[in-house]
Amino acid sequence: MNTPDTITLLRTQSLSNLVQVELERRIVAGELSPCSPLREATITAEMGISRGPVREAFRMLEERGLVLFEKNCGVRIRRLDMAQALQIYQVRIPLEELAGSLVA
């Protein structure tokens, strides 16, 4: 990505949000395996960013139910069975529709 595109993107979205979207994409695509740890230092080195946005992205992913914080162990990708995934999306879709309509 060249610099003008990066600047334009950062004007419309926070760095934390961009990290969260990228990590969510990797989880959904299967690039990151269930129950595998997410290492803050590794992600910051890969993306060339500081730890703050990565920590915030972890919190956002936890709110979405994709990762778990384990005391003294860090962050792990949550393992979901199909029934759990369907339940999450049955709740999430109407909430996102409501949020969109309220913003509009």
Disulfide bonds with the S-S distance in Angstrom:
none
